[in-house]
Amino acid sequence: MRKAALLLMICAPLAVMGQADQPKREASARVQAPSYSDMYCAGFITKQGFTAGNYLAGGAASPDQTQYFLNDVVFLDGSGYTEGARFSIIRPLRDPNASRGYKGETAAIAAAGQPYADLGRVRVTAIRGKIAIAVVEFSCAPMVPGDLVTPFAEKPPLAFRAKTAFERFPTASNGVTGRVVLAKDFDYLPAAGQKVYLNIGADKGVKVGDYFRAMRSYDPKKMDEVDKLSLTVPQSEETQVYSNSVPNSKYADFPRRAVAEMIIINVTPTSSTAMITYSLEEVALGDTVELEGGGGQ
């Protein structure tokens, strides 16, 4: 009995200390600065048209080789090429998945524009008749015949904040708001380090370097179908006197929660590309996003 009491006296302070030392998860955000590849391989959505007549036709090892990477020699068809000029290789995308991440996804993406993949950069070394000879200087993913060629443009410098507090339950914003309509590589649940596409762009004042947070509501009317399944499960304990006294409708009164933050790395007139810099949980397609520092009430 004396040993048990002594053990309790020793363990109790340790337990209290352990609770006191528990860090608040929202107090200090873990961040990841965008790399060169993050900036130039992120992809984008735009309504801007590209010349279909300018495309990658093949390479030095055609027809045996059909995928091209760093340092490969490729042949470009079309016009407007000059020796020494750099060009980006891009690809208009279609989603091969039959299922959709949220209701209205197809319409939401179409309203923002056409999704494109960034595949890399080439430099023209010579012109031979109708064909420009180029070398792959930077590669994000395999380039294949038929991929489009467009003039290369340097991206503006990015002011990245190294560390910041993450407010999990921020006040309501009256600033710029939008939605995550798609994720890079057609991912469903992107997290820190991954790229997402928003349905707001320069037309709404969005700029490279802006920070947005992904928000989610507890309101059952705004939950996706999977999350709604939890509402059907009993949440009371058999020892409770007043079990099941809280209706599901009460969730609508709960504060909205921030699940992630992201930085804008590319902007088009109707959309923007963002990199998730920190996430408490995965971002879901269809999540609401709002500009940080956009005001509150």
C-alpha positions as CSV (number, residue, x, y, z in Angstrom):
1,M,0.0,0.0,0.0
2,R,2.9,2.3,0.9
3,K,4.6,1.6,-2.4
4,A,1.4,2.3,-4.3
5,A,1.0,5.7,-2.6
6,L,4.6,6.5,-3.3
7,L,4.2,5.6,-6.9
8,L,1.1,7.8,-7.2
9,M,3.0,10.8,-5.6
10,I,5.8,10.4,-8.2
11,C,3.6,9.9,-11.3
12,A,1.1,12.6,-10.5
13,P,3.5,15.6,-11.0
14,L,4.9,14.0,-14.1
15,A,1.4,13.7,-15.6
16,V,0.7,17.3,-14.9
17,M,4.0,18.3,-16.4
18,G,3.3,16.3,-19.5
19,Q,0.0,18.0,-20.0
20,A,1.6,21.4,-19.5
21,D,4.3,20.7,-22.0
22,Q,1.8,19.6,-24.7
23,P,2.2,22.1,-27.6
24,K,-0.8,23.8,-29.0
25,R,-1.0,22.5,-32.6
26,E,-2.2,25.8,-34.0
27,A,0.4,27.9,-32.2
28,S,3.3,27.6,-34.6
29,A,2.8,26.6,-38.3
30,R,5.3,24.2,-39.9
31,V,6.0,25.8,-43.3
32,Q,7.7,24.8,-46.5
33,A,9.1,27.3,-48.9
34,P,8.3,26.8,-52.6
35,S,11.3,25.5,-54.6
36,Y,12.2,26.3,-58.2
37,S,10.4,23.1,-59.2
38,D,7.3,24.1,-57.2
39,M,7.1,27.4,-59.0
40,Y,7.7,26.2,-62.5
41,C,6.0,22.7,-62.4
42,A,2.8,23.6,-60.6
43,G,0.5,23.8,-63.6
44,F,-2.4,26.3,-64.0
45,I,-6.0,26.9,-65.2
46,T,-6.7,29.6,-67.7
47,K,-9.1,30.7,-70.4
48,Q,-6.2,32.0,-72.4
49,G,-5.8,30.2,-75.7
50,F,-2.5,28.7,-77.0
51,T,-1.4,28.2,-80.5
52,A,-2.1,24.5,-81.3
53,G,0.2,24.9,-84.4
54,N,3.3,25.2,-82.1
55,Y,4.0,21.7,-80.7
56,L,6.7,19.2,-79.9
57,A,6.9,16.9,-82.9
58,G,9.6,14.5,-81.8
59,G,13.3,14.2,-81.0
60,A,16.7,13.0,-82.1
61,A,15.8,9.4,-81.3
62,S,12.4,9.4,-83.0
63,P,10.4,7.3,-83.5
64,D,12.1,4.9,-81.0
65,Q,11.9,7.5,-78.2
66,T,8.6,9.1,-77.4
67,Q,9.3,10.6,-74.0
68,Y,11.8,13.4,-73.5
69,F,13.6,14.6,-70.4
70,L,16.5,16.9,-69.3
71,N,19.2,17.3,-71.9
72,D,17.3,15.5,-74.6
73,V,17.3,17.0,-78.1
74,V,13.7,17.7,-79.4
75,F,12.2,19.0,-82.6
76,L,9.6,21.8,-82.5
77,D,7.0,22.4,-85.3
78,G,5.3,25.7,-85.9
79,S,6.4,29.3,-86.2
80,G,7.9,32.1,-84.2
81,Y,11.1,30.2,-83.2
82,T,14.4,32.0,-83.0
83,E,17.8,30.6,-82.2
84,G,18.6,31.0,-78.5
85,A,15.0,31.6,-77.4
86,R,13.5,29.6,-74.6
87,F,10.0,28.0,-74.6
88,S,7.8,26.3,-72.1
89,I,6.3,22.9,-72.9
90,I,2.7,22.6,-71.6
91,R,-0.1,20.1,-71.9
92,P,-3.9,20.7,-71.8
93,L,-5.3,18.2,-69.4
94,R,-8.4,16.0,-69.1
95,D,-9.4,14.2,-65.9
96,P,-9.2,10.4,-66.5
97,N,-11.1,9.7,-63.3
98,A,-14.8,8.8,-63.7
99,S,-15.7,10.0,-60.1
100,R,-15.7,13.6,-58.9
101,G,-14.4,15.0,-55.7
102,Y,-17.5,17.3,-55.0
103,K,-20.8,18.1,-56.5
104,G,-20.5,20.5,-59.5
105,E,-16.8,19.9,-60.0
106,T,-16.9,19.8,-63.8
107,A,-18.9,23.0,-64.0
108,A,-16.6,24.8,-61.5
109,I,-13.4,23.9,-63.4
110,A,-15.0,24.8,-66.8
111,A,-15.9,28.3,-65.3
112,A,-12.3,28.8,-64.3
113,G,-10.8,27.6,-67.6
114,Q,-8.8,24.8,-69.1
115,P,-6.3,23.0,-66.8
116,Y,-2.7,22.7,-68.1
117,A,0.4,20.9,-66.9
118,D,3.8,22.5,-66.9
119,L,6.2,20.0,-68.4
120,G,9.5,21.9,-68.6
121,R,11.6,24.3,-70.6
122,V,13.5,24.0,-73.9
123,R,16.1,26.3,-75.6
124,V,16.2,26.5,-79.4
125,T,19.7,25.8,-80.8
126,A,19.1,25.9,-84.5
127,I,16.5,26.2,-87.2
128,R,16.3,23.7,-90.0
129,G,13.6,24.4,-92.5
130,K,10.2,24.2,-90.8
131,I,11.7,22.5,-87.7
132,A,13.4,24.1,-84.7
133,I,16.0,22.0,-82.9
134,A,16.0,22.5,-79.2
135,V,17.5,21.0,-76.0
136,V,15.5,20.3,-72.8
137,E,17.0,22.6,-70.2
138,F,14.5,21.9,-67.4
139,S,12.1,19.0,-67.0
140,C,9.1,18.6,-64.7
141,A,7.6,15.5,-66.3
142,P,8.0,13.5,-69.5
143,M,7.3,15.5,-72.7
144,V,5.7,13.7,-75.5
145,P,4.8,14.5,-79.2
146,G,1.8,16.8,-79.4
147,D,2.6,18.8,-76.3
148,L,2.2,22.5,-76.8
149,V,5.1,25.1,-77.1
150,T,4.7,28.6,-75.8
151,P,7.2,31.4,-75.0
152,F,8.9,31.0,-71.7
153,A,8.2,33.7,-69.0
154,E,10.1,34.2,-65.8
155,K,7.9,34.2,-62.7
156,P,7.9,37.2,-60.4
157,P,9.9,36.9,-57.1
158,L,8.0,35.4,-54.2
159,A,7.9,37.0,-50.7
160,F,7.7,33.9,-48.5
161,R,7.1,34.3,-44.8
162,A,9.3,31.8,-42.9
163,K,7.1,31.3,-39.8
164,T,3.7,32.4,-38.7
165,A,1.0,31.6,-36.2
166,F,-1.9,29.5,-37.5
167,E,-5.3,30.6,-36.2
168,R,-7.5,27.5,-36.3
169,F,-10.8,29.3,-35.7
170,P,-10.5,32.7,-37.3
171,T,-13.2,35.3,-37.3
172,A,-15.4,35.7,-40.4
173,S,-13.6,37.3,-43.4
174,N,-15.0,40.0,-45.6
175,G,-12.1,39.8,-48.0
176,V,-11.6,37.8,-51.2
177,T,-13.1,34.3,-51.0
178,G,-13.1,31.4,-53.5
179,R,-13.0,27.7,-53.8
180,V,-10.5,24.9,-54.4
181,V,-11.7,23.5,-57.7
182,L,-8.9,21.1,-58.6
183,A,-5.6,19.7,-57.3
184,K,-2.4,19.0,-59.3
185,D,-2.3,15.5,-60.8
186,F,-6.0,15.2,-60.0
187,D,-5.4,14.4,-56.3
188,Y,-8.4,14.2,-54.1
189,L,-6.9,15.1,-50.7
190,P,-3.8,17.4,-51.1
191,A,-1.8,18.4,-48.0
192,A,1.3,20.4,-47.2
193,G,3.7,20.8,-50.2
194,Q,1.0,20.0,-52.8
195,K,-0.6,22.3,-55.3
196,V,-4.2,23.3,-55.7
197,Y,-6.1,25.5,-58.2
198,L,-8.6,28.2,-57.0
199,N,-11.5,29.7,-59.0
200,I,-10.3,33.2,-58.2
201,G,-7.6,35.1,-60.0
202,A,-6.4,38.6,-61.1
203,D,-10.0,39.6,-61.8
204,K,-10.6,39.4,-58.1
205,G,-7.4,41.1,-57.1
206,V,-5.4,38.0,-56.3
207,K,-1.6,38.4,-56.5
208,V,1.4,36.1,-56.4
209,G,2.5,35.9,-52.8
210,D,-0.9,36.3,-51.3
211,Y,-1.8,33.9,-48.5
212,F,-5.1,32.1,-48.3
213,R,-6.5,29.7,-45.8
214,A,-8.8,26.7,-46.5
215,M,-11.9,26.8,-44.4
216,R,-14.5,24.2,-43.5
217,S,-17.9,24.4,-41.8
218,Y,-19.5,22.1,-39.3
219,D,-22.9,22.9,-40.7
220,P,-24.5,19.6,-41.8
221,K,-25.9,21.3,-44.9
222,K,-22.4,22.2,-46.0
223,M,-20.8,18.8,-45.3
224,D,-19.8,16.4,-48.0
225,E,-21.6,13.0,-48.2
226,V,-18.8,11.1,-46.5
227,D,-18.6,13.5,-43.5
228,K,-22.4,13.3,-43.1
229,L,-22.1,9.6,-42.2
230,S,-20.8,10.5,-38.8
231,L,-24.1,12.3,-38.0
232,T,-25.9,9.0,-38.1
233,V,-23.7,7.4,-35.4
234,P,-24.8,7.7,-31.7
235,Q,-22.5,10.0,-29.8
236,S,-23.7,9.5,-26.3
237,E,-22.4,7.2,-23.5
238,E,-24.6,4.8,-21.6
239,T,-23.8,6.6,-18.3
240,Q,-25.2,9.9,-19.5
241,V,-28.4,11.1,-18.0
242,Y,-29.2,13.4,-20.9
243,S,-28.0,11.4,-23.8
244,N,-28.5,12.6,-27.4
245,S,-29.7,16.0,-26.1
246,V,-27.7,17.9,-28.7
247,P,-29.4,17.9,-32.1
248,N,-27.4,17.8,-35.3
249,S,-28.6,21.2,-36.3
250,K,-26.5,22.6,-33.4
251,Y,-23.4,22.0,-35.5
252,A,-24.4,25.0,-37.7
253,D,-23.6,27.2,-34.7
254,F,-20.0,25.9,-34.3
255,P,-17.2,28.3,-35.5
256,R,-15.7,27.6,-38.9
257,R,-12.3,26.0,-38.8
258,A,-9.2,26.6,-40.8
259,V,-7.6,23.4,-42.1
260,A,-4.7,24.7,-44.0
261,E,-2.8,27.7,-45.4
262,M,-1.5,28.2,-48.9
263,I,0.5,30.8,-50.8
264,I,-0.3,31.9,-54.4
265,I,2.5,31.0,-56.8
266,N,0.8,31.8,-60.1
267,V,-2.2,33.9,-61.2
268,T,-4.3,34.0,-64.4
269,P,-7.3,36.3,-65.0
270,T,-9.8,33.7,-63.8
271,S,-7.9,31.4,-61.5
272,S,-4.8,31.0,-59.4
273,T,-2.3,28.2,-58.4
274,A,-1.5,27.8,-54.8
275,M,1.0,25.7,-52.8
276,I,-0.2,24.4,-49.4
277,T,2.4,25.6,-46.9
278,Y,0.8,24.1,-43.8
279,S,-2.1,21.7,-43.1
280,L,-3.8,20.4,-39.9
281,E,-5.7,18.0,-42.1
282,E,-6.0,17.3,-45.8
283,V,-7.6,19.9,-48.0
284,A,-10.7,18.6,-49.7
285,L,-11.7,19.6,-53.2
286,G,-14.5,22.1,-53.0
287,D,-13.2,23.6,-49.7
288,T,-13.7,27.4,-49.3
289,V,-10.6,29.6,-49.3
290,E,-10.3,33.1,-48.1
291,L,-7.6,35.8,-48.2
292,E,-5.7,36.1,-45.0
293,G,-5.9,39.6,-43.5
294,G,-9.0,40.3,-45.5
295,G,-10.8,41.8,-42.6
296,G,-13.3,40.3,-40.1
297,Q,-16.2,40.9,-37.9
